[in-house]
């Protein structure tokens, strides 16, 4: 019996997340309404990141682990990791193009970004995007739920190094840096084709900045969320850019809590004129 079979037999709902299954905590004293326990898909070792309850799912349920199967799966994971690092990851075999227009973004834009749907358990109910690095290799898949499913965003494989995305042609030696993929989608959809996202400010670092400099970019306009956290993040990005001699501007919309993914066509037109006219 493997970990997945054991969870199914015990009627425990789970969601694959990278190398783990995410479940409600197995600690009977923890009312875990927002699943916070991770179980290693191969070894069955679990840890609740909320109450710190730890153990092994096999011993927890009084079952015997299949040691040979565990060794086989671990070897399989190592081979897969080596392959992904050299050739990139593969899309799910049942992937089909997404043809909708969710969030007022045209179907053509989703098509240009390679958006797809999949019935794989971790991608069900989500719009998925293949994330490519500067060599054109798919290094991750980011998906976004269209429901109240958690987490809202899910990256596969777990721990994937997210590049600045997508690769764009700068305008006037400039790019517009935003935080998330739907910020990028919305801006590209409405006419700002030099927008790139960093998948979170914590993911923006000197290595990413050096890639932009090699591309001949000398100016970075920073458009993060207009709340306190977003503006603090923008200030940190600006400081790092200026350390490398790049000119920067922090863009916001006054007191309106608007991020780039929420702008209308007229607002994007005004932004384009402000930056590049």
LUMGU-221843 format. One record per residue (C-alpha): residue number from 1; chain; x, y, z. Coordinates in Angstrom, 1 decimal, always signed. Each point is the difference from the previous one (the first is absolute). Example, Ala and Ser with C-alpha at 12.3 -4.5 7.8 and 13.67 -1.06 7.14 Angstrom:
2
ATOM   pos   unit       px       py       pz
ATOM     1      A    +12.3     -4.5     +7.8
ATOM     2      A     +1.4     +3.4     -0.7
***
This chain:
277
ATOM   pos   unit       px       py       pz
ATOM     1      A     +0.0     +0.0     +0.0
ATOM     2      A     +1.3     +3.5     -0.9
ATOM     3      A     -0.9     +3.3     +1.7
ATOM     4      A     -2.7     +0.9     -2.5
ATOM     5      A     -1.7     -3.3     +0.3
ATOM     6      A     +0.1     +0.3     +3.8
ATOM     7      A     -1.6     +3.4     +0.0
ATOM     8      A     -2.7     -1.1     -2.4
ATOM     9      A     -0.7     -3.1     +2.1
ATOM    10      A     -0.4     +2.2     +3.1
ATOM    11      A     -2.2     +2.5     -1.9
ATOM    12      A     +2.3     +2.9     +0.5
ATOM    13      A     -0.3     +2.8     -2.5
ATOM    14      A     +3.4     +1.1     -1.3
ATOM    15      A     +1.5     +2.3     -2.6
ATOM    16      A     +3.4     -0.6     -1.7
ATOM    17      A     +2.3     +2.9     +0.5
ATOM    18      A     +3.5     -0.6     -1.4
ATOM    19      A     +1.5     -3.0     +1.7
ATOM    20      A     -2.7     +0.0     +2.8
ATOM    21      A     -3.7     -0.6     +0.6
ATOM    22      A     -1.7     +2.8     +1.9
ATOM    23      A     -2.7     -1.2     +2.4
ATOM    24      A     -1.9     +1.2     +3.1
ATOM    25      A     +2.2     -0.7     +3.0
ATOM    26      A     -0.2     -3.6     +1.4
ATOM    27      A     +0.4     +1.3     +3.5
ATOM    28      A     -3.4     -0.7     +1.7
ATOM    29      A     +0.5     +3.0     +2.3
ATOM    30      A     +0.5     +2.4     -3.0
ATOM    31      A     -3.1     +1.4     -1.7
ATOM    32      A     +1.8     +0.6     -3.3
ATOM    33      A     -2.6     +1.8     -2.1
ATOM    34      A     +2.6     +1.3     -2.5
ATOM    35      A     +2.1     -3.1     -0.9
ATOM    36      A     +3.5     +0.6     +1.4
ATOM    37      A     +1.6     -3.5     +0.1
ATOM    38      A     +2.4     -1.2     -2.7
ATOM    39      A     +0.6     -3.8     -0.6
ATOM    40      A     +3.0     -1.1     -2.1
ATOM    41      A     -1.6     -1.9     -2.9
ATOM    42      A     +2.7     -2.7     +0.2
ATOM    43      A     +1.1     -0.4     +3.6
ATOM    44      A     -3.2     +0.9     +1.7
ATOM    45      A     +1.8     +2.3     +2.5
ATOM    46      A     -2.4     +2.8     +1.0
ATOM    47      A     +0.3     +3.4     +1.7
ATOM    48      A     -2.7     +2.5     +0.9
ATOM    49      A     +1.3     +3.5     -0.5
ATOM    50      A     -2.7     +1.4     +2.3
ATOM    51      A     +0.2     -2.2     +3.2
ATOM    52      A     +3.3     -1.8     -0.9
ATOM    53      A     -1.5     -3.5     +0.4
ATOM    54      A     +2.5     -2.4     -1.7
ATOM    55      A     +0.2     -3.6     -0.8
ATOM    56      A     -0.3     -2.6     -2.8
ATOM    57      A     -3.4     -0.8     -1.5
ATOM    58      A     +0.7     -3.7     -0.1
ATOM    59      A     +0.8     -0.3     +3.7
ATOM    60      A     -2.8     +2.5     +0.8
ATOM    61      A     -2.6     -2.4     -1.5
ATOM    62      A     +1.8     -3.2     +1.0
ATOM    63      A     +0.9     -1.0     -3.5
ATOM    64      A     +3.2     -1.5     -1.3
ATOM    65      A     +1.9     +2.0     -2.6
ATOM    66      A     +1.2     -1.6     -3.2
ATOM    67      A     +3.8     +0.7     +0.2
ATOM    68      A     +0.7     -1.3     -3.5
ATOM    69      A     -2.7     +2.3     -1.4
ATOM    70      A     +1.4     +3.0     +1.9
ATOM    71      A     +3.5     -0.6     -1.4
ATOM    72      A     -1.4     -0.4     -3.5
ATOM    73      A     -1.9     +3.2     +0.2
ATOM    74      A     +2.9     +2.0     +1.4
ATOM    75      A     +2.2     -1.2     -2.9
ATOM    76      A     -2.7     +0.9     -2.4
ATOM    77      A     -0.2     +3.6     +1.5
ATOM    78      A     +3.8     +0.4     -0.3
ATOM    79      A     -0.1     -1.0     -3.7
ATOM    80      A     -2.9     +2.4     -0.6
ATOM    81      A     +1.8     +2.9     +1.6
ATOM    82      A     +3.1     -0.5     -2.1
ATOM    83      A     -2.1     -0.2     -3.2
ATOM    84      A     -1.9     +3.2     +1.0
ATOM    85      A     +3.2     +1.9     +0.6
ATOM    86      A     +1.3     -0.8     -3.4
ATOM    87      A     -3.0     +0.0     -2.3
ATOM    88      A     -2.8     +1.7     +2.0
ATOM    89      A     -3.2     -1.4     +1.4
ATOM    90      A     -2.8     -1.5     -2.1
ATOM    91      A     -3.6     +1.2     -0.1
ATOM    92      A     -2.7     -2.3     +1.2
ATOM    93      A     -0.9     -2.5     -2.7
ATOM    94      A     -3.7     +1.1     +0.1
ATOM    95      A     +0.8     +3.7     -0.3
ATOM    96      A     -2.5     +1.9     -2.2
ATOM    97      A     +0.2     +3.7     -1.0
ATOM    98      A     -2.0     +2.4     +2.1
ATOM    99      A     -2.3     +2.0     -2.2
ATOM   100      A     -2.0     +2.1     +2.4
ATOM   101      A     +0.2     +3.7     +0.8
ATOM   102      A     +0.2     +0.0     +3.8
ATOM   103      A     +0.6     +3.3     +1.8
ATOM   104      A     -0.6     +2.0     -3.1
ATOM   105      A     +3.0     -1.3     -1.8
ATOM   106      A     -0.4     -1.1     -3.6
ATOM   107      A     +0.3     -3.6     -1.1
ATOM   108      A     +2.8     +0.9     -2.4
ATOM   109      A     +2.1     +1.2     +3.0
ATOM   110      A     -0.5     -3.2     +1.8
ATOM   111      A     +1.0     -1.9     -3.1
ATOM   112      A     +3.2     +2.1     -0.4
ATOM   113      A     +1.0     -0.9     +3.5
ATOM   114      A     -0.7     -3.7     -0.6
ATOM   115      A     -2.8     -0.2     +2.6
ATOM   116      A     -1.5     -3.5     +0.4
ATOM   117      A     -2.4     -2.1     +2.1
ATOM   118      A     +0.7     -3.4     +1.4
ATOM   119      A     -2.0     -2.6     +2.0
ATOM   120      A     +3.1     -1.0     +2.0
ATOM   121      A     -0.9     +0.2     +3.7
ATOM   122      A     +2.3     +2.9     +0.8
ATOM   123      A     -1.3     +2.0     -3.0
ATOM   124      A     -3.7     -0.6     +0.1
ATOM   125      A     -2.0     +3.2     +0.0
ATOM   126      A     +3.1     +2.0     -0.9
ATOM   127      A     +1.3     +2.0     -3.0
ATOM   128      A     +3.6     -1.2     -0.5
ATOM   129      A     +2.9     +1.8     -1.6
ATOM   130      A     +3.4     -1.5     -1.2
ATOM   131      A     +2.7     +2.2     +1.4
ATOM   132      A     +3.0     +0.2     -2.3
ATOM   133      A     +3.5     +1.2     +0.7
ATOM   134      A     +2.2     +2.1     -2.3
ATOM   135      A     +1.0     -3.2     -2.0
ATOM   136      A     -3.6     -0.8     -0.7
ATOM   137      A     +0.0     -3.0     +2.4
ATOM   138      A     -3.1     -0.6     +2.1
ATOM   139      A     +1.2     +0.2     +3.6
ATOM   140      A     -3.3     +0.1     +1.8
ATOM   141      A     -3.7     +0.0     -0.3
ATOM   142      A     -1.9     +2.7     +1.9
ATOM   143      A     -3.8     -0.5     +0.4
ATOM   144      A     -2.6     +2.3     +1.4
ATOM   145      A     -3.3     -1.3     +1.4
ATOM   146      A     -3.3     +1.4     -1.3
ATOM   147      A     -1.8     -0.8     +3.2
ATOM   148      A     +0.6     +0.4     +3.7
ATOM   149      A     +2.4     -3.0     -0.1
ATOM   150      A     +3.2     +0.4     +2.0
ATOM   151      A     +2.7     +0.8     -0.6
ATOM   152      A     -1.0     +2.6     -2.5
ATOM   153      A     +3.2     -0.4     -2.0
ATOM   154      A     +1.8     -3.3     -0.3
ATOM   155      A     +3.5     -0.6     -1.5
ATOM   156      A     +1.2     -3.3     -1.3
ATOM   157      A     +2.4     -1.5     +0.6
ATOM   158      A     +0.3     +1.0     +3.7
ATOM   159      A     +2.9     +2.3     +0.5
ATOM   160      A     +0.4     +0.9     -3.7
ATOM   161      A     +2.2     +3.0     -0.6
ATOM   162      A     -2.2     +2.6     -1.6
ATOM   163      A     +1.6     +2.2     -2.6
ATOM   164      A     -1.0     +3.5     -1.0
ATOM   165      A     -2.9     -0.6     -2.4
ATOM   166      A     -0.5     +0.3     -2.9
ATOM   167      A     +3.0     +0.9     -2.2
ATOM   168      A     -1.0     +3.3     -1.6
ATOM   169      A     +1.3     +2.6     -2.3
ATOM   170      A     +0.7     +3.2     +2.0
ATOM   171      A     -1.6     +3.3     -0.9
ATOM   172      A     +2.4     +2.9     +0.1
ATOM   173      A     +2.5     -2.3     +1.8
ATOM   174      A     -2.6     -0.5     +2.7
ATOM   175      A     -2.1     -2.7     +1.5
ATOM   176      A     -3.0     +0.2     +2.4
ATOM   177      A     +0.4     -2.3     +3.0
ATOM   178      A     -3.1     -1.3     +1.6
ATOM   179      A     -0.6     -2.7     +2.6
ATOM   180      A     -2.2     -2.8     -1.3
ATOM   181      A     -0.9     -1.8     -3.3
ATOM   182      A     -3.5     +1.5     -0.2
ATOM   183      A     +1.6     +3.5     +0.3
ATOM   184      A     +2.1     -0.9     -3.0
ATOM   185      A     -2.9     -1.5     -1.9
ATOM   186      A     -2.2     +3.0     +0.5
ATOM   187      A     +2.6     +2.5     -1.1
ATOM   188      A     +1.1     -2.0     -3.1
ATOM   189      A     -3.7     -0.5     -0.9
ATOM   190      A     -0.6     +3.7     +0.1
ATOM   191      A     +3.1     +1.2     -1.8
ATOM   192      A     +3.0     +0.2     +2.3
ATOM   193      A     +2.2     -2.8     -1.5
ATOM   194      A     +3.2     +0.7     +2.0
ATOM   195      A     -1.6     -1.0     +3.4
ATOM   196      A     +1.7     -2.8     +1.9
ATOM   197      A     -0.8     -1.6     +3.3
ATOM   198      A     +2.3     -1.2     +2.8
ATOM   199      A     -2.5     -2.5     +1.7
ATOM   200      A     +0.4     +1.9     +3.3
ATOM   201      A     +2.4     +2.6     +1.2
ATOM   202      A     +2.0     -2.6     +2.0
ATOM   203      A     +0.8     -1.6     -3.4
ATOM   204      A     +1.7     +3.1     -1.4
ATOM   205      A     +3.7     +0.0     +0.6
ATOM   206      A     +3.4     +1.0     -1.4
ATOM   207      A     +0.2     -3.0     -2.3
ATOM   208      A     -3.4     +0.9     -1.6
ATOM   209      A     +1.1     +3.6     -0.4
ATOM   210      A     +3.2     -1.0     -1.7
ATOM   211      A     -2.0     -1.8     -2.6
ATOM   212      A     -1.9     +3.2     -0.8
ATOM   213      A     +3.2     +2.0     -0.3
ATOM   214      A     +1.5     -2.6     -2.4
ATOM   215      A     -3.2     +0.6     -2.2
ATOM   216      A     +1.0     +3.7     -0.2
ATOM   217      A     -2.7     +1.3     +2.4
ATOM   218      A     +1.0     +3.2     +1.8
ATOM   219      A     -3.4     +1.0     +1.5
ATOM   220      A     -2.4     -1.9     +2.2
ATOM   221      A     -3.5     +1.3     +0.8
ATOM   222      A     -1.3     -1.6     +3.1
ATOM   223      A     -3.8     -0.6     +0.4
ATOM   224      A     -0.8     -2.1     +3.0
ATOM   225      A     -3.1     +0.0     +2.1
ATOM   226      A     -1.0     +3.4     +1.4
ATOM   227      A     -0.3     -1.2     +3.6
ATOM   228      A     +2.6     +0.4     +2.7
ATOM   229      A     +1.6     -3.4     -0.7
ATOM   230      A     +0.1     +0.6     -3.7
ATOM   231      A     +1.6     +3.4     +0.4
ATOM   232      A     +2.6     -1.3     +2.4
ATOM   233      A     +0.9     -2.7     -2.5
ATOM   234      A     +0.2     +2.6     -2.8
ATOM   235      A     +2.4     +2.1     +2.1
ATOM   236      A     +2.3     -3.1     +0.5
ATOM   237      A     -0.1     -0.8     -3.7
ATOM   238      A     +0.9     +3.7     -0.8
ATOM   239      A     +2.9     -0.1     +2.4
ATOM   240      A     +1.4     -3.1     -1.6
ATOM   241      A     -0.4     +1.4     -3.5
ATOM   242      A     +1.8     +3.2     +0.8
ATOM   243      A     +2.8     -2.0     +1.6
ATOM   244      A     +0.6     -1.3     -3.6
ATOM   245      A     -0.2     +3.5     -1.5
ATOM   246      A     -3.5     -0.4     -1.6
ATOM   247      A     -2.5     +2.8     +0.0
ATOM   248      A     -3.4     -0.9     +1.6
ATOM   249      A     -3.4     +1.4     +0.6
ATOM   250      A     -2.6     -1.3     +2.5
ATOM   251      A     -3.5     +0.1     -1.6
ATOM   252      A     -3.2     +0.2     +1.9
ATOM   253      A     -3.6     +1.2     -0.3
ATOM   254      A     -0.2     +2.4     +2.9
ATOM   255      A     -2.2     -1.3     +2.9
ATOM   256      A     -1.8     -2.6     -2.2
ATOM   257      A     +0.9     -3.5     +1.0
ATOM   258      A     +0.5     -1.1     -3.6
ATOM   259      A     +2.6     -2.4     -1.2
ATOM   260      A     +1.0     -0.5     -3.6
ATOM   261      A     -2.4     -3.0     -0.4
ATOM   262      A     -3.0     +2.1     +0.8
ATOM   263      A     +0.5     +2.9     -2.4
ATOM   264      A     -2.6     +0.7     -2.8
ATOM   265      A     +1.0     +0.6     -3.6
ATOM   266      A     -0.3     +3.8     +0.5
ATOM   267      A     +2.2     -0.1     +3.1
ATOM   268      A     +2.6     -2.1     -1.8
ATOM   269      A     -0.1     +2.5     -3.0
ATOM   270      A     +0.7     +2.9     +2.5
ATOM   271      A     +2.8     -2.0     +1.6
ATOM   272      A     +1.6     -0.6     -3.4
ATOM   273      A     -0.2     +3.7     -0.9
ATOM   274      A     +1.5     +1.0     +3.4
ATOM   275      A     +2.9     -2.4     -0.4
ATOM   276      A     +0.8     -0.1     -3.7
ATOM   277      A     -1.7     +2.8     -2.0
***
